[in-house]
């Protein structure tokens, strides 16, 4: 099932928290529905079952713990993953929720990459470890040497801590190793990257998409766009530059909702 067709139910009595989580999850390319109480959440689940529930522990009337119990006591929703969110630090409540079968117990505010990995772990057979952010960044590809290839300025349309997708009319074949200089927030990120898959227009893929540990190949929707380019995995990048990529992704996801 495509990630965009997966519905996450977020339950919180705070309108601002629902706004924050809802927009953040949408930017992570999930479909989101929200409820202000446990009772509303159960009514919504009777009409249409989400793939996962994120609920605040301290809900009015029916608490998040009581909601978790009802979900786990029902044969229709017993296998539904439930992630508990809380601003409190109460080990007993955490122990109770874990014993009842919640998928995870997170403290608010939810850090984007932690929340993403938690959802991935709860839902996916092979969970992704890094957020893939759609973006637009300039990148200098190649270094002019025989091995590094011709120097071209291209456009990054998706990036993660583990790799990126570069839109280009000159995609290189799978397994090519290419030096990169990514222009990000007035800084240059220096990296060496391996081509996992590439697409030309209009011929389609040069090779079947490779499997990346830290970067996911194009979705069916991406392929339908027939965007010429190449998906690449970082094979060499400094810890400092990787941290800058991580910070850039966090800021882009939360820049107007934090």
N, C-alpha and C positions, 0 to 999 in steps of 0.2 A: 504493500500500500504506500502511495506517495505521501511524503511527510505533510504536504499541504492539505491532504484530506483527513488528517488525523486531528481529532478534536480533543482539546484539553479543557477540563472543567476546573475553574479557579474559584475557590470559595473564601470570601473574606468580608467582614462587616465594614471595612474601611474602603471608601470610594477611591481614595488616592492610591491605596495599595492595589486595588483591582485595576486601576488605570495603568500603574507601573508594570505589574505582572502581565496584564493583557497585551500592552504594546510591546513589551520586551519579547514575549513568546511569539507574537506575530512577526517580529523582526527575525526571530529564529525560524520562521516559516511554518509555524503551527497555526491551526485554526483554533480560536479561543472562544469559549462561552463562560459567563461569570454568574455567580450567585452570591447574595448577601447573607444567607443563612443556611444552616444544615437542612432545614425543612425544604427550602427552595431548591437546594441541590438534589435532594432525593426526588422531588417532583420532576425536575429536569431529566434526571437519569431514567425515570420511568418512561419518558417520552422518547429519549434518544441517548443511548449509552456512549459516553466518551471512551477514549482509550486509556486515560489516566486522570486522576483527581489530585489537585493541589489544594490543600485546605489549611487555614489558620487553626491553631489549637483553641484559642480563646474566642469562640463564636458566641453570640447571644442565644439564650434559650438552649437549643441543642448545641453542645460543645463539639469541637472538632474530633475529640476522642469518641464521643457518642456517635457522631457521623461515621467514623471509621468502623465502629462496632457494627452498625447497621449494614454498612457495605459488606463487611466480611461475614455477617450472619446470613446474608441472602445468597441463595444458589445462583441467582442471575448476575451477581456482581462480585462474587467471592474472589475471583481471580484478577479483579481490577486493581492495578497498582495505585496506591495512595501515598502521596508525599505530604508529610506534615510540615507546616511552617510555623515558627513561633518567634516572638521577641523575648520570651522568658527563658530562664535557665533553671529548669526543674528536672533533675535526673530521674525522679520517680515517674513523672509523666512520660518522659522519653522511654524509659524502660517498659512502661505499660503499652505505649504505642508500638514499640518494636515487638513485644510479645504478642500483640494482637495481629501483627502481620503487615505493618506499614512498610512501604518500599524504602523510605528514607525519612530522616528527621533533620530538617535544616533550620538554621537561624536566619531571621530577617535582618536587614534586607538581603534578598537572595543575590549572590554574586553571579553574573551571567554565565561564566564558563562552568562554575560549579553546578548551577541549576541545569544547564544543558547536558553535562555529563551524567547527572543524576537521572534525568529523563531518559537519556539514551540507554543507560544501564538497565532501567526498569522496562523499557519497551523493546529493545533491539537484541536480536541474537548475536550480532556483531556490532556492538555500540561504537559510535564515533567518539574520539577523545577530544577533538578540537572543533570549535565553532567555525563554520564556513561563512564568511561575510561577503555579501555582494557589495562591490565598491567600484571606484574608478580612480586608478592611480597610474602615474607614468612609471615606466620601467625601461631601463637601458639593457638590452639583451645583447650578449656577446662582448668580446673584448678586442676584436680585430685580428686575433691570432688564428692559426690554422685550426687548432683544437677548439678555441672559444667561439669561432664563427664571426660573421660580419656584425658590425655594431649597428643596432637599430633601436629607435625609441618606439615602444609599443604601449599598450594599455592593459593594466591588470583589471579584470572584471570580477574576480573573486579571490579571497585570500584567507588563509588560516595560519595557525602557528606552524603547521607542518608543510605548507606548500601554497600554490596559487594557480590560477588559470589566467593565461595571457592571450588576449585577442590579437591575432596577427594574421596577415596574408601569407606569411612565410613560416608556417609551423614546421618544427624539426621532427624527425622520426623518433619513435619510441626508443628509449635508452640513451638518447643523446644527452651529454652532460654540458651544461651551459652556465657561464657566469652571469650574474644579474646585479643591477644596481636599481633598487626600488626607491622612488622618491616619495617620502612619507613625512608629513608635518615638518617640512624644511630640513629633513634629515635624509641621508642616503643609507639604506639598508643594503649591506653587501652580502651576497649569498651565492652558493653554487647549487644548481638544481638539476635533477634528473627528469627527463621527459617520460611520463607514464603513459600518455595517450595524446594523439593529435588529430585535428580535423582540418581538412581543406574544404573550400567551397567551390563548386557544389558537389565534389566527389564523395564527401563523407569522411569517415575515420580512416586515417592511414593504417592504424592498428586497432585491434580490439583493446578496450580500456584495460589498463593494468590495475592491480589492487594496491591501494595506498594505505599504509597504516595510519597516517595522520591527515589524509586529504581524500575526499570522496570524489569519484569520477562524476561527470555530468549526469544530471537527471534526464529522464525522458523529455521533460519540457525543454531543457537546455539543448538537447540534441535536435528537437523539433525546430528550434530557432536556426539551426545550421550555422552557428557562429564559428567562423574559422579561428583556430587557435590551438593551444596545447596546455594540458594539465601537467603540473610539475610538482615534484617533491623535493624539499630542501635536503641536500646531503651535507652541506656545510654552511653554518650560520652561527655567529657568536651568540653567547648567552645574552649579552646586552641587546643585540639587535632582535633576538627572538622576544625578549621582554618588551621591546618597543612595539613589535607587531601585536603582542598580546594586549598591551595598553591601548593601542589604536583601535582594536576590535571592541574592547570594553567601552571606550569613549564613544565610538560610533553607535553602539547599541543603546547607550543610555544618555546621550548628549542633551536631550531635551525632556527627559522624564525622571532623571535621578532626583 
